[in-house]
Amino acid sequence: MPDKHLSSQFDSELTSVSAKVLELGGLVESQIRQAIVALSQFSMEAADHVTDEEHRVNAMEIEIDHELSSIIARRQPTARDLRLLIAISKTTANLERVGDEAEKMARMVRSIIQSGAPRSLPSLELRVAADLASALLNKALDAFARLDVAAAVSIMKEDDLIDQEFDGFVRKLITYMMEDPRMISPSLDLLFLAKAIERIGDHAKNIAEFIIYVVKGEDVRHTTRDRLESVLK
């Protein structure tokens, strides 16, 4: 009789829960796309769509967590199988938080629209950063589906670009507020919006770290670049 941890039924369960994580990822990506539309067009309708999807994201997180708990209790996995289930759990949590950040973006867009001064704000750079963050999350989900370590390392490096965009935007926004104090309130909304975008990049990076954990068995969170390179050799 084959080992229960290597049974086709267990493999099927792992495939099923992994597919649900990718489905959750697709839903969150849709939220981000709508948040970017809301930002680009200052669209209240798009912002509302992001908020409407939030309950689906939360429900899927609970569903995946329940399935993971069931698999762990019944299968008592070890080694790479256990690392995969832990990574799935952490990836699910990060995706739910990405949804929260997308909802925060939508909320800030609403506030800017209601302020009556959306067109005069320097939002172009934010659209570029949002596109970068969305693309990075897409790469992270693709790498997770394939457990691609090389892609994961690339994602971790690309997150630095989003951080640089955020830092540059903050400096520009401070100058903008100093030049026109009337724009301080809506500019602060833009600042919170920029932080939400930066956090999406951080969550994509986190998912990349979980991929390395599954494949290499090494926790590379909070590690130096030199240490990362050593782990991958």
Secondary structure, 3 states (H helix, E strand, C coil): CCCHHHCHHHHHHHHHHHHHHHHHHHHHHHHHHHHHHHHHHCCHHHHHHHHHCHHHHHHHHHHHHHHHHHHHHHHCCCHHHHHHHHHHHHHHHHHHHHHHHHHHHHHHHHHHHHHCCCCCCCCHHHHHHHHHHHHHHHHHHHHHHHCCHHHHHHHHHHHHHHHHHHHHHHHHHHHHHHHCHHHHHHHHHHHHHHHHHHHHHHHHHHHHHHHHHHHHCCCCCCCCHHHHHHHHC
